């Protein structure tokens, strides 16, 4: 049976779980222990939330670029949008213009280019 090496905090909550012994560990628990199952379920949820958050940031860039393309083609005017959206778009545009000197360093895929 697989065992995990654990460290608990002052309230006896799991603070760290490892497959090998480590300095500061306080006990071992079997893989089928409810606390171990809950620990790994929570880790999976946290990982999924981080992935979703990164995806949200990526989508913000896509939507920002889409709005810019639509405005450049005359399909959309900034005044067609609510005031709060106008303000946010103008703020982002100003920030991107301020960083315009970095365009030579960053390509369209947001990867660092070679100079």
N, C-alpha and C positions, 0 to 999 in steps of 0.2 A: 504494500500500500504506500502511495506517495505521501510524504509529509512535507509540511512547509514550516519554515523557521520564521518566527514572528517577534515583533517588538510592539509593546503597548505603551500608550501615553498614560498620564497620571490618572485618567478616568477609566482606564482599562480598555480603551478602544484600540483597535488595531491601527498601528501607525506605519508599520512596514512589514511586508511579507516577501520572503525570498525562498528560492528552492535550495539554497546552500546556506550553511551556517554563516553568521556575520557578527561582527563586534557589536554588542549592545542588544543582541536578541535576548528575549526573556523566556521563550518557550517554543514548543513545536505543536502543530495542529495537523490532524489528518486532512487530506484533500477533500473529504466529504463533509467536513465540519461546516455547519451553517455559516459561521463567521467567515470562513475562507470563501465559500460560495458567494456570499454577499460582497466581499472585498472585490473579487474578480468581476462580478456583475457591475459594480460601481465603476471599476476601471474601464469596462467596455462602454458604459454610458458616457463617462468623461471623455474618452477617446472619440466617440461619435459626436459629442458636442463640440469638441475642438475642430473636428473635420468640418462640421456644419458651419462653424464660425468662419473658418478660412474660406469655405465656399461662398459665404455671404460677402466677404471682402472682395473675392474675385468677381462676383456678380455685380457688385457696386461699380467696379471699373468697367464691366461690359455695358451696363446701363448708362453710365456716364458717357462712354464713347458713342453709344447708340443715339443718345439725345444730341450730342455734338454733330453727328453725321446728319440727323434729321434736320437740325437747324441750319447746317451748312447747305443742304439741298433745298431749303425753303419749305420743307414739308411741315415744320413745326417752328413756331416763334416762341421765344422765351416768355412773351406776354400771354401766351395761351395757357401757361402754367399758373398754379396758385402762387401767391406772394412768397410763402415759405419755401416752395420748391425753387422759385426764381433766386431767392437769396442764397440757398444752398448751392445751386449750380454756379452762380457768380463767384461765390467764395472758393469753390473747387477750381473753377477756371483760373482765378487769380493765383491760386497756389500752384497750379500746373504751369502757368506762364512764368511765375517766379522761379520755377525749377527748370525752365526751358533750356538753360545752358547745359543741363544734364542730358538732354536728348541724345547727344553723341555717345554717351556712356551706357544708355539703356535702350535696348531695341524693343520692338513691338511686343515681344513675349515677356517683357519685364526681366530679362536676363542681362547680366553685365556683359557688355561687348568688349572687344579688344581694340585698343587705340593704336 
